[in-house]
């Protein structure tokens, strides 16, 4: 009962003193924090692991892998909460909506949706032109890569996340879109789920010509050893945060991947 009264009092405070200037925005995943900043929005609350840009590190934390802190979010008097279906509790998000807080679900699982997400955030940004400009820049950078690599012969590639167990990404994920952009053919693109767990045997049967992982050279060596002697192919490494997070910095991962997957074309 005491918790319900506290929540009610916080909600009354929220409705009485809601911001009238720049919208107050809370982000519930690190990639959403990056999207907000790219759109010219400085959130008033963020999730754990929101460490980019550096300004995000000092903001109040309102969510982690266990869920969201509803009372703390309400105390921040947000006009908007950005949620992610891959990590935000639908039940908790509905609680915020029931209190009159607008919740927008963003889950960019393609290059097109990533750009669209930035354009959508322009409506909530104190600098909407920045959001539109960043969207235009990203769109142009992706277009440049597409034009450069679209004629390349498609190489079968295994996108590897983890070691034991093995996970990968399938179609309808941003990572699959990036691989296709660089002239790669995802050997698990036709999986029925976006992030399937796969076996060693399933990978070997598909004969990939390259493996893509996130991490450093030492981890790449560990992965290469894991697959030998049955599979001896290049292990390409990408920056983890750039590639794993569905945010604006994935263009940097795309540039990394294209250069490694198609070195002959890059050198021309």
C-alpha positions in Angstrom: 0.0 0.0 0.0 2.8 2.4 0.9 4.4 1.8 -2.4 1.2 2.6 -4.3 0.7 5.8 -2.3 4.3 6.9 -3.2 3.7 6.1 -6.8 0.5 8.1 -6.8 2.1 11.1 -5.2 4.9 11.1 -7.7 2.4 10.9 -10.5 0.5 13.9 -9.1 3.7 15.8 -8.9 4.4 14.8 -12.5 1.1 16.0 -13.8 1.3 19.3 -11.9 4.8 20.3 -13.0 5.3 18.8 -16.4 7.9 20.6 -18.4 6.7 23.2 -20.8 9.9 23.9 -22.7 12.2 21.2 -24.1 10.6 17.7 -23.9 11.9 15.6 -21.1 12.9 12.2 -22.4 13.9 8.9 -20.7 15.7 6.1 -22.6 15.4 2.5 -21.6 18.3 1.0 -23.6 21.9 2.1 -24.5 21.1 2.2 -28.2 18.1 4.4 -27.5 20.3 6.8 -25.5 22.6 7.0 -28.5 19.7 7.7 -30.8 18.4 10.4 -28.5 21.7 12.2 -28.3 22.2 12.0 -32.1 18.8 13.6 -32.5 19.8 16.5 -30.3 18.0 15.2 -27.2 19.8 15.1 -23.8 17.8 12.5 -21.8 16.9 13.1 -18.2 17.2 9.4 -17.4 18.9 6.4 -19.1 19.4 2.7 -18.7 22.5 1.0 -17.4 25.4 0.7 -19.8 24.4 4.0 -21.5 28.0 5.1 -21.9 28.0 6.9 -25.2 28.3 9.7 -25.8 30.4 10.5 -22.7 27.7 12.9 -21.5 25.4 10.0 -21.0 27.6 8.5 -18.2 26.5 11.1 -15.6 22.8 10.8 -16.2 20.4 9.1 -13.7 19.9 5.4 -14.3 16.3 4.2 -14.4 16.5 0.7 -15.9 18.7 -2.4 -16.1 18.4 -6.0 -17.2 16.0 -6.7 -14.3 13.5 -4.1 -15.4 12.7 -0.4 -15.0 12.5 1.7 -11.9 9.0 3.1 -12.3 9.0 5.4 -9.3 12.3 7.0 -10.3 11.1 7.5 -13.9 8.0 9.3 -12.6 10.1 11.5 -10.3 12.0 12.7 -13.4 8.7 14.0 -14.9 9.3 12.8 -18.4 7.2 13.8 -21.4 8.4 10.8 -23.3 9.9 7.4 -22.6 11.8 5.5 -25.4 11.4 1.8 -25.0 12.9 -1.3 -26.7 10.9 -4.4 -27.2 14.0 -6.6 -26.9 14.6 -5.5 -23.3 11.7 -3.4 -21.9 8.9 -5.0 -19.9 5.6 -4.5 -21.7 3.8 -4.6 -18.4 6.0 -1.9 -16.9 5.7 0.2 -20.0 1.9 -0.1 -19.8 2.0 1.1 -16.2 3.8 4.3 -17.4 1.2 4.8 -20.1 -1.6 4.4 -17.6 -0.1 7.3 -15.6 -0.3 9.5 -18.7 3.4 9.2 -19.8 3.8 8.7 -23.6 5.9 5.6 -24.5 7.4 5.2 -28.0 8.7 1.8 -28.9 11.8 1.9 -31.1 13.3 -1.2 -32.5 15.2 -0.4 -35.7 15.9 -3.8 -37.3 16.9 -2.5 -40.7 18.9 0.4 -42.1 15.7 2.1 -43.2 14.1 1.9 -39.8 17.3 3.2 -38.1 17.1 6.3 -40.3 13.4 6.6 -39.7 13.8 6.4 -35.9 16.0 9.5 -36.0 13.4 11.4 -38.1 10.7 10.3 -35.7 12.7 11.7 -32.8 12.9 15.1 -34.5 9.4 15.8 -33.2 10.7 15.5 -29.6 14.0 17.3 -30.0 14.8 20.9 -29.0 17.0 20.8 -32.2 14.9 19.0 -34.8 17.1 20.1 -37.6 20.0 18.2 -36.0 17.9 15.0 -36.0 17.0 15.4 -39.6 20.6 16.3 -40.6 21.9 13.2 -38.8 19.3 11.0 -40.5 20.3 12.5 -43.9 24.0 11.9 -43.1 23.4 8.3 -42.1 21.2 7.7 -45.2 23.9 9.0 -47.5 26.7 7.0 -45.8 24.8 3.8 -46.1 24.0 4.7 -49.7 27.7 5.2 -50.5 28.5 1.8 -49.1 25.6 0.1 -51.0 26.7 1.6 -54.3 30.3 0.5 -53.7 29.7 -3.1 -52.7 26.3 -4.1 -54.2 27.9 -5.6 -57.3 30.2 -7.9 -55.4 29.8 -11.6 -55.4 27.9 -12.6 -52.2 30.1 -14.5 -49.7 28.5 -16.9 -47.3 29.2 -15.6 -43.8 28.5 -16.7 -40.2 27.6 -13.9 -37.9 28.8 -15.3 -34.5 27.7 -14.0 -31.2 29.0 -15.9 -28.2 31.0 -19.2 -28.2 29.2 -21.7 -26.0 26.4 -21.5 -26.7 26.5 -20.1 -30.2 24.0 -17.4 -31.3 23.6 -15.7 -34.6 21.3 -13.1 -36.2 18.9 -13.9 -39.0 16.8 -11.8 -41.4 14.9 -8.9 -40.0 17.8 -7.7 -37.9 20.0 -4.7 -38.4 23.1 -6.8 -38.3 21.9 -9.0 -41.2 21.1 -5.8 -43.1 24.7 -4.5 -42.6 26.2 -7.8 -43.7 24.1 -7.7 -46.9 25.2 -4.1 -47.5 28.8 -5.3 -47.5 28.3 -8.1 -50.0 27.9 -10.9 -47.4 25.3 -13.7 -47.4 24.1 -14.7 -44.0 24.1 -18.5 -43.8 21.2 -18.3 -41.2 19.2 -15.6 -42.9 16.2 -17.9 -43.3 15.9 -18.8 -39.6 12.4 -18.5 -38.2 13.6 -16.4 -35.2 15.7 -13.2 -35.3 18.4 -14.4 -32.9 18.6 -18.2 -33.1 20.9 -20.5 -31.1 22.7 -22.8 -33.5 25.0 -25.8 -33.2 28.5 -26.3 -34.5 27.2 -28.9 -36.9 24.7 -26.5 -38.4 27.4 -24.0 -39.1 29.8 -26.5 -40.6 27.1 -27.9 -43.0 26.6 -24.3 -44.4 30.3 -23.9 -45.3 30.8 -20.2 -44.5 33.7 -18.4 -46.1 34.2 -16.0 -43.2 33.1 -15.6 -39.6 32.2 -12.2 -38.1 32.6 -11.6 -34.4 32.7 -8.6 -32.1 35.8 -8.2 -30.0 39.6 -7.9 -30.4 42.3 -9.9 -32.1 42.8 -12.2 -29.1 39.1 -13.2 -29.2 39.3 -13.8 -32.9 42.2 -16.2 -32.3 40.1 -18.0 -29.7 37.2 -18.3 -32.2 39.5 -19.5 -35.0 40.9 -22.2 -32.7 37.3 -23.3 -31.7 36.5 -24.0 -35.4 39.6 -25.8 -36.4 40.4 -28.2 -37.9 37.0 -28.6 -39.6 36.7 -24.9 -40.5 39.6 -22.7 -41.4 38.3 -19.3 -42.6 39.1 -15.7 -41.8 37.6 -14.4 -38.5 36.7 -10.7 -39.0 36.4 -8.6 -35.8 34.1 -5.6 -35.3 33.7 -3.2 -32.4 31.2 -4.7 -30.0 29.2 -1.5 -29.2 29.2 -0.4 -32.8 27.8 -3.6 -34.2 25.7 -5.0 -31.3 23.8 -1.8 -30.6 21.1 -0.7 -33.1 22.2 2.9 -33.0 23.9 5.5 -35.2 27.4 4.1 -34.7 26.5 1.0 -36.6 27.6 2.9 -39.7 31.2 2.6 -38.3 30.7 -1.2 -37.9 29.5 -1.3 -41.5 32.6 0.5 -42.7 34.7 -1.9 -40.7 33.0 -4.9 -42.1 32.9 -3.9 -45.7 36.7 -3.1 -45.6 37.5 -6.6 -44.2 35.0 -8.6 -46.2 35.8 -7.0 -49.5 39.4 -5.8 -49.2 40.0 -5.9 -53.0 37.1 -3.5 -53.6 38.1 -1.3 -50.7 41.6 -1.0 -52.1 40.4 0.2 -55.5 
